[in-house]
Amino acid sequence: MPRAKKQDKTAGYTAKDIQVLEGLDPVRKRPGMFIGSTGTEGLHHLIKEVSDNSLDEAIAGYASEIIITLLPNDVINVTDNGRGIPVERHAQTKKSALETVMTTLHAGGKFGGEGYKISTGLHGVGVSVVNALSKYMKAEVCRGGVLYAQEYERGKPKKAVRKVGKCPAGVSGTSVTFEPDPEIFKEIKFSWKWLIKHFRQQAYLAGRVRIKIIDERDKRERSYQLYFEGGIPSYVDYLNRDETPKHKNIFYASKEQESIQVDVAFQYTDDIQGLEMGFANNVYTSEGGMHITGFRTALTRVLNDFGKKNNLLKEGETFTGDDVREGLTVVVSVKLPEPQFEGQTKAKLGNPEARTAVEAVVAEYLQEFLDKNPQDAREIIGKCSLSARARKAAKAARETIIRKGALEGFTLPGKLADCSSRNPEDSELFIVEGDSAGGSSKQGRDRRYQAILPLRGKILNVERARLDKMLASKEIRALIIALGTAIAEEFNISKLRYHRVIIATDADVDGSHIRTLLLTLFYRYFPELVAKGHIYIAQPPLYKIQLGRTSEYAYTDAGKDAIIEELKKKATAKGKAKKEKEVVGEGEAVSETGDSGEEGEEAVSAGAVAGEGKVRGINIQRYKGLGEMNPGELWETTMNPENRVLKQVNIEDAKEADKIFDILMGAEVAPRKRFIQTHAKTVQNLDI
């Protein structure tokens, strides 16, 4: 038997298979490496990258005003009155410095020299990345009384930098206009809310810089101006505006420690959740980093030492990090010459020296603060002691529950109508309100991949409920078992049985209440499900408008009015056409072509449009609950992936829902009264 030839493993893999990406091509090839994602977060990251350059000018003391404008078609313009990007010929690239900065990775004034001592970005990739991911970009620079400009298309210059006009005497600065590339971003829609939130942070952190945001996307132009002199203590006060502070004075420390400027402000509230905001050179580090670690270490150590020294702690009592951070709102800001961010998106600070500097400054100033403010000190220690006792009680309760097997050994809840698929990526869980909606949705669903879990009544408010009390609720326990992830220390997201968990409540006040309760539950106890995009809100229609055999669905009052108006126009047109075609003859109606016949059941007579523009025969049904829909309607409008409208919930959505629920259902009357008075005139679809 002939021996088989040994296969050459190298065959088909040659030098021709090695690609070399030049210029900005790597950015377009792998945009996620530079901006995190091509979704909403990455889209808004483009604004941050461009505005960071303007903020660097402000931090350096050269710019006093920054203007961000949303233009039609979601085009963005960022303008500052700083020094302006240099335009002269660059010795290394043999091109204008402006073109070099805008089109070359790792090119900028932040690698050394005297341009910037402190800056938000040191990688030199920010604005060039935005250029690469933009369909169109234009840079304009005022320097020395001359206005320079250059245009780009997907990162490539259309022409050389040229003089296009003059600038008023003493005026300088940079203006960048860009249009994100639809080839990169599937959805291009900038959020006004995001802009306000982000630049509010920057205005507090930068201090004495006027930031103006203008929206020119539609006819109703709006603008928002931000200017704060109070710095980060004012920011803490703003963050706690809807909370009840536990102590009067806001702690504030500000000191340069080993070439690092450290600014820290905090205040405790009566909430059980804390809020940590970390910034490095004005960049929000969403994943924390060494500066946050340094703060936590100093806070825990100083409060323990102070409590023991002043006999404010019981024998053997010691605070943990979780104890001292419960209900704490803190802003930690560091400015350092060479920040080491983990990744281009700068989510985490890696400088070890930042930890040392923050720890030293906080320890020094906090000891002094507690000594000078004894009443505040007692309130802080009391808050931490209460947190420690609650932690111990909750731990004991959890251990008891786990020993008794509250969740283990349970089969799937009987009310759950499960799907046949066992692939979590394909599976969906609809959480519906009541047995009526449950019946319709069970009949209307696609059993292959859609599961239905009806909830009876309003679930427990978990805002301030202990875990043992929460697990005593049949509805919550059924939901946890259905999800499959367990809870608390036992939580395991890899065991999630459905990758789309869809809240489908009624379009009335009770439905909104239940939806908010569920969002609060997910935000408090299943934040990872929210963060990873597993939670959705169904958007069922509010109205069904029917004329003859034609029916359409409206999701808003404005949509309903538009559909009725369209039907009115069609009825008018049909009526006129019928009148024109009718020829009166010996007792029969004959068409202009000579053929006789009928219009059919869907025909609208000439008299269908009568008086005051009303259309006879239109039936309008207002859906207050999913149970009012038959299975076919429910599938067509709310469950069919081809037609339905789902809103994916993010952390900010859930956090906002939790905040609103706390305002409306909490013990404090004043915030609730203020909320109702503020929003009374704008309420819609009120079920009374």
URKAGI-V44652 format. One record per helix or strand of 3 or more residues. SS is the DSSP state (alpha for helix, beta for strand). FROM is the first residue (numbers start at 0). LEN is the number of residues. If there is no record, write none. Layout:
((SS;FROM;LEN) (SS;FROM;LEN))
This chain:
((alpha;14;3) (alpha;24;5) (alpha;31;4) (alpha;39;20) (beta;64;7) (alpha;71;3) (beta;74;6) (alpha;96;7) (alpha;125;7) (beta;133;10) (beta;145;8) (beta;161;5) (beta;172;8) (alpha;191;15) (beta;209;6) (beta;221;5) (alpha;230;9) (beta;250;7) (beta;259;10) (beta;274;6) (alpha;289;20) (alpha;320;5) (beta;327;8) (alpha;351;21) (alpha;373;31) (beta;427;6) (alpha;433;11) (beta;449;6) (alpha;466;5) (alpha;473;10) (alpha;487;3) (alpha;492;3) (beta;499;5) (alpha;508;17) (alpha;526;5) (beta;534;4) (beta;542;5) (beta;549;5) (alpha;556;25) (alpha;605;3) (beta;617;5) (alpha;625;3) (alpha;630;9) (beta;645;3) (alpha;650;15) (alpha;668;14))
